[in-house]
């Protein structure tokens, strides 16, 4: 299923696969969705556009882990809508 993932920070294009391996209501995103892949014939997507698929655009950089100082993209509330 193709659609969009959106948070208050941004919106990106995404493809989703519903699987029993992931709990209903949970989305798991892969790193590098926007990158080209010559072996698969996939063209690159603009990583800074809402028509691209850069999941980093959904994360607030001002939210940091109090111990490590790292941003927290691991658990994020978002809205997923089909195209």
C-alpha positions as CSV (number, residue, x, y, z in Angstrom):
1,X,0.0,0.0,0.0
2,X,1.4,3.4,-0.9
3,X,0.6,6.6,1.0
4,X,2.1,9.2,3.3
5,X,3.4,9.3,6.9
6,X,3.0,12.6,8.7
7,X,4.0,14.1,12.0
8,X,3.8,17.7,13.2
9,X,7.4,18.1,11.9
10,X,6.8,16.9,8.3
11,X,5.3,14.6,5.7
12,X,6.9,11.9,3.5
13,X,5.8,9.5,0.8
14,X,6.0,5.8,1.9
15,X,5.0,2.3,0.9
16,X,3.6,0.0,3.6
17,X,3.2,-3.7,3.9
18,X,0.8,-5.1,6.5
19,X,2.4,-8.1,8.2
20,X,1.6,-10.2,11.3
21,X,5.2,-9.6,12.3
22,X,4.4,-6.0,13.4
23,X,1.6,-5.2,15.8
24,X,-1.5,-3.4,14.4
25,X,-1.1,0.4,14.7
26,X,2.7,0.3,14.6
27,X,4.8,1.4,11.6
28,X,8.4,0.3,11.0
29,X,10.4,2.4,8.6
30,X,13.6,1.5,6.9
31,X,16.7,3.7,6.6
32,X,17.5,4.9,3.1
33,X,14.1,4.8,1.4
34,X,15.0,7.8,-0.7
35,X,18.3,6.4,-2.1
36,X,18.6,5.2,-5.6
37,X,19.2,1.5,-6.3
38,X,20.6,0.7,-9.7
39,X,20.3,-3.1,-9.1
40,X,16.5,-2.7,-8.6
41,X,16.1,0.1,-11.2
42,X,14.9,2.6,-8.5
43,X,15.5,6.3,-9.1
44,X,16.4,8.6,-6.2
45,X,13.8,10.6,-4.4
46,X,14.3,14.2,-3.3
47,X,15.2,13.7,0.4
48,X,14.1,17.2,1.4
49,X,10.6,17.1,-0.3
50,X,7.3,15.8,1.1
51,X,7.2,13.9,-2.3
52,X,10.4,12.0,-1.1
53,X,10.7,9.4,1.5
54,X,13.3,10.6,4.0
55,X,12.0,9.6,7.4
56,X,14.4,12.0,9.1
57,X,12.0,14.8,8.0
58,X,9.5,13.4,10.5
59,X,11.7,13.7,13.6
60,X,12.1,16.8,15.8
61,X,15.7,17.5,16.3
62,X,14.9,19.5,19.5
63,X,13.8,16.3,21.3
64,X,16.9,14.6,22.8
65,X,17.5,11.7,25.1
66,X,18.6,13.1,28.5
67,X,21.5,10.7,28.9
68,X,23.0,10.3,25.4
69,X,21.9,13.6,23.9
70,X,20.8,11.7,20.7
71,X,17.6,12.6,18.9
72,X,14.7,10.1,19.5
73,X,13.4,8.8,16.2
74,X,12.8,5.3,17.7
75,X,9.3,5.9,18.9
76,X,7.3,8.5,17.2
77,X,3.5,9.2,16.9
78,X,2.5,9.7,13.3
79,X,-0.5,9.6,10.9
80,X,-0.4,7.1,8.0
81,X,-2.8,7.7,5.1
82,X,-3.1,5.7,1.9
83,X,-2.8,7.4,-1.5
